[in-house]
Amino acid sequence: MPTYDYQCSECGHTFEETLKIADRNAPCETPCQQDIPQTKHMSIKCKGEVKQVMHAPYFGYDNIKTKHSQNNKVPSWYTDKIKDLKNSKRFPNNNL
C-alpha cells in the first residue's frame, strides 16, 4: 500500500499514513487532532484543516552502467546523495 504525507494548515503538524488509494482522502475529512499546549497542565486540540502534501517520489538506482555507456564512472553527485541517505534520520532502518 502507498504511503501518503499530510500536513495541518494551522499548526504545521505533519504525519504519514499507509492507506489504500481509495482511502487517501480520509485524513483530510477530519480536523487536526494535534495537542497544542496552553499551560503546564492544559492543552487544546488544533482542529486545523489537514491537507495532503505532494512530494516528488524517491527514485534511487544503484547501477547506471550499461555496455553502451561511454563514461562508466559514477558521478560524484550520486555518491554524495547516497552518503546523505545513509546518514539520514528520516530513514532510520535503511540498508544502503
N, C-alpha and C positions, 0 to 999 in steps of 0.2 A: 504494500500500500504506500502511496506517496505521503511525504511529509510537507505540511504547509506551515508557513510562518504568519503570525498575526501580531498586530500592534494596536494599543489603545491610543486614540487621538487626544485624550485628556492628560493621562499621566505618563504615557510613553512606555508602559509595560509591554514587553514582547514575550511571546511564547510560541511553542511549536506543538502541532497536533498531527498525529498519524491517522488519517481518515480515508474512507473510500472517496472516490472522485465525486460521487453523487452527494456526499455529505460535507463537501469542502466549505460550504457557506454557513454551516450550522453555528460555528462560534461567532459569526457576525450578527446573528439574530438575537444574542443575549448581550446585555451590557457588561462592561469590565467588572470583575469581582476582586480586583487587587485592593488589599487593605492599605489605606493611607493613614499613617499615624498622626493623631491630633495632639495628644498629650502622652504622658508616660504609660497610662493605663487605658487609653481610649483610642480607637481608630474607626474610620468610616470606610465604606466601600466606594470605589471611584465612580462607578456607573457611567463611564465614558463609552463612546462608540468604538467598537472593535472593527478593524479593517484588515483584510488580507494584504500582506506585504509581498510584493513580487521581487524575486531575486533572479539573477542570471543563474542558470543551472551550473553546477560544478562539473567540469569535464577535465579529467586527468588522463593522460596517456603515458605509457611507460616506454614504449619502443617506437621511435619515429623513423627508424632506419628502414629503407627498402633497398632492393637490389638495383633500383633505378636512380637512387639518390646520388646527387653529385657531391654533397657535403654531408658526411655521416657523423659529424661532430655534434654532440648535444649542446644546444645553445645555453649560454650562461644564465639567461633569464629563467630557463626551465629548471636548472639545478637550484637556483635561488628560491624559486617558488616551492620546490619540493622540500627544501630545508625549512622554509617558513611553515609549511603544512605539518611537518614532523614536530615542530616546536609549538604549534598552535594549541591553545587551550580550548578552542571551540570543538575540536575533535579529539577528546582525551584518549580514546582507545584505538587510534589509528595504527595501522600496521604497514606504513610505507617503508 
